[in-house]
Amino acid sequence: MHIPSISNMSSQITNNIFSKIDTKNQGYIEKSDLTSALSKLNGDGAETNTDDVFNSMDTDSDGKLTKSELSKGIESLLSQLQSNALQSSQGDMNGMPPPPEGMKGMPPPPPPMGEDEGVTKDQATEIASSTDDTNLASLMKTVSENFEAADVNQDGKVSAQEAMAYQEKADSSKSSSSTSSANNSVSNIMEQLIKAYGFSNSTNSSSLSISA
């Protein structure tokens, strides 16, 4: 069976989307056009996500989505779906696996000054509420609120190494989660848009199922 290239498929999908959404035949799609199209699919709540989707493809930020810009956005999504499918078949869902568990035993280098005796949960709470150093206060607050998790060696005290390692892990997890959520939101909405408006009888809609 002949499978069209990603470039050819994105071009076909783009033409189909424009024929259905560019009702004024302007040669470009405005944000209001995209909002209307998404609202038909998801209801009134779709408008809250339109900005992210539109801005991700409106590369020159002129408020107009041309066929070229839309085609590039769709081609990028199709390439990502294909890549994910290949990686999934090899047992790698993301292509960027998290650090191995063994890395937990390799925290950042210890502070250069003095012996690090660590702090108890009560001491961390006291420091957080008494210090004028906002960064230290934030760190100690995090430690006191997550003491058991931060106290890796379970000795009843959290060392500077453990505190910094826990904070770094928490920040990294939060950033990764936020970025992943945003990316997934845009990708999911684009998939809905493509499935609803991007296929004609001559376009193989099953090709998009490679993400499943």
C-alpha positions in Angstrom: 0.0 0.0 0.0 1.3 3.4 -1.0 1.7 5.8 2.0 2.1 9.4 1.1 5.1 11.3 2.5 4.6 13.5 5.5 5.2 16.6 3.3 2.6 15.6 0.8 0.1 14.6 3.5 0.5 17.9 5.3 -0.1 19.8 2.0 -3.3 17.8 1.4 -4.5 18.3 4.9 -3.7 22.1 4.8 -5.7 22.4 1.5 -8.7 20.6 3.1 -8.6 22.7 6.2 -8.4 25.9 4.3 -11.4 24.9 2.0 -13.5 24.4 5.1 -12.3 27.1 7.5 -11.3 30.0 5.1 -14.9 30.6 4.2 -14.1 34.1 3.0 -11.5 32.8 0.6 -8.9 35.3 1.9 -6.0 32.9 1.5 -5.3 33.0 5.2 -7.0 32.0 8.5 -7.6 34.5 11.3 -7.7 33.6 14.9 -11.4 34.1 15.0 -11.8 31.6 12.2 -9.8 29.0 14.2 -11.8 29.8 17.3 -15.0 29.2 15.5 -13.8 25.9 14.1 -12.6 24.7 17.4 -15.7 25.8 19.2 -17.8 23.6 16.9 -15.7 20.7 18.0 -15.3 21.4 21.7 -17.9 23.9 22.7 -17.3 27.4 24.2 -14.2 26.3 26.2 -12.2 25.9 23.0 -11.4 29.6 22.9 -9.1 29.4 25.9 -6.7 27.2 23.9 -6.9 28.9 20.6 -4.1 31.4 21.4 -1.5 28.7 22.0 -2.4 26.7 18.9 -2.6 29.8 16.6 0.6 31.4 18.0 2.5 28.1 17.6 1.9 28.2 13.9 1.8 32.0 13.2 5.5 32.2 12.9 5.7 35.8 11.7 3.1 36.9 14.4 1.1 38.9 11.9 -2.3 37.5 13.1 -2.8 35.6 9.8 -2.2 31.9 9.4 -1.1 31.3 5.8 -1.2 27.9 4.0 2.6 27.7 4.3 2.6 28.3 8.1 -0.3 25.9 8.6 1.4 23.2 6.5 4.7 23.6 8.4 2.8 23.2 11.7 1.0 20.1 10.5 4.1 18.6 9.0 5.9 19.2 12.4 3.1 17.5 14.3 2.9 14.5 11.9 6.7 14.1 12.1 6.4 14.1 15.9 3.7 11.5 15.9 5.7 9.3 13.6 8.8 9.7 15.7 6.8 8.9 18.9 5.3 5.8 17.2 8.7 4.5 16.2 10.1 5.1 19.7 7.1 3.5 21.3 7.7 0.4 19.3 11.2 0.2 20.6 10.0 0.6 24.2 10.9 4.3 24.5 7.8 6.4 24.8 9.5 9.8 24.9 12.9 9.5 23.4 14.3 11.3 26.5 14.0 8.9 29.4 14.2 10.3 32.9 17.6 10.0 34.7 18.1 6.5 36.2 17.3 5.9 39.8 21.0 5.6 40.5 21.5 9.3 39.8 19.8 10.0 43.1 23.1 9.1 44.8 24.9 11.8 42.9 23.6 15.1 44.3 25.2 18.5 43.4 28.6 19.2 45.0 28.5 20.1 48.7 28.7 23.8 49.7 32.4 25.0 49.9 32.1 26.3 53.5 32.0 24.5 56.8 30.8 21.0 57.7 27.3 20.2 56.6 25.5 18.8 59.7 22.0 19.2 58.2 18.8 20.5 59.8 15.9 18.8 61.5 12.4 19.4 60.4 11.8 21.9 63.2 15.0 23.7 62.5 14.1 24.0 58.8 10.7 25.4 59.8 12.3 27.9 62.2 14.9 29.0 59.6 12.2 29.5 56.9 10.2 31.8 59.2 13.2 33.8 60.6 15.7 34.3 57.8 15.7 37.5 55.7 17.2 35.5 52.8 14.2 34.8 50.6 15.9 32.0 48.6 16.9 30.3 51.8 13.5 30.8 53.3 11.9 29.2 50.2 14.3 26.3 50.3 13.8 25.6 54.0 10.0 25.9 53.6 10.2 23.3 50.9 12.4 21.0 53.0 10.1 21.3 56.1 7.0 20.5 54.0 8.6 17.6 52.3 11.0 16.5 54.9 10.7 12.7 54.6 11.2 12.9 50.8 14.2 15.3 51.1 15.9 13.2 53.9 17.2 10.7 51.4 19.4 8.8 53.9 16.7 8.9 56.6 19.0 10.1 59.3 16.5 12.6 60.7 18.4 15.6 59.1 18.4 17.1 55.7 21.9 18.2 54.6 22.6 21.0 52.2 23.3 18.4 49.5 19.9 16.7 50.1 18.1 20.0 50.3 19.5 21.3 47.0 19.1 18.0 45.3 15.4 17.8 46.3 14.8 21.5 45.3 16.4 20.9 41.9 14.3 17.7 41.4 11.1 19.5 42.4 11.8 22.5 40.1 12.7 20.2 37.2 9.6 18.1 37.6 7.4 21.2 37.8 9.0 22.7 34.7 8.8 19.5 32.8 5.2 18.9 33.8 4.2 22.4 32.8 6.0 22.2 29.4 4.6 18.8 28.7 1.1 19.8 29.5 1.3 22.9 27.3 2.8 20.9 24.4 0.2 18.1 24.8 -2.6 20.6 24.8 -1.5 22.2 21.5 -0.8 18.8 19.9 -4.1 17.3 21.0 -6.1 20.3 19.7 -4.2 20.2 16.4 -5.0 16.5 16.1 -8.7 17.3 16.6 -8.6 20.0 14.0 -6.9 17.8 11.5 -9.2 14.9 12.0 -12.3 17.1 11.8 -11.3 19.3 8.9 -8.2 18.0 7.3 -9.3 14.9 5.6 -11.3 14.3 2.4 -12.2 11.0 0.8 -8.8 10.9 -0.9 -6.8 11.6 2.2 -5.9 8.6 4.4 -7.1 9.7 7.9 -5.9 6.5 9.4 -2.3 7.7 9.0 -2.9 10.0 12.0 -3.6 7.0 14.2 0.2 6.3 14.4 0.1 8.2 17.6 -2.1 5.6 19.2 
